[in-house]
Amino acid sequence: MAIDPTRQVGPLPPPPRGNGPAPVRSAGGPTFQEALRSAAAGVQLSSHAQKRVDRRDLDLDPARMHRLDSAITRAAEKGSRNSVVMLDDLAVVVDVRQRTVVTALNAQQGKERVFTNIDSVVIA
């Protein structure tokens, strides 16, 4: 069989729908498709972080969320796992691998202002 190097290869056809094989999970973790959707969804807030944002009346508008997403991407490129992202007057603790905000606080309001188990800081 000869290979024609001038012939272009088109996109693969979509997978068949219906009674295909069940999604494979790894040791209780998400399926590949779930993980892919989660990564494409952008930044998520944990329930703890959402409560803090609501209670402290922190402004995480779409522009700040976009900056936060960009900062998380930069931290991930450097191999960070847990990071503090400084967004103007906000300090946001992020699980970089899960792209999830763990908690958020106004940098001037924090009592202790001590962050533990953090391997990087990103100023966005």
Secondary structure, 3 states (H helix, E strand, C coil): CCCCCCCCCCCCCCCCCCCCCCCCECCCCCEHHHHHHHHHCCCEECHHHHHHHHHCCCCCCHHHHHHHHHHHHHHHHCCCCEEEEEECCEEEEEECCCCEEEEEEECCCCCCCCCCCCCEEEEC
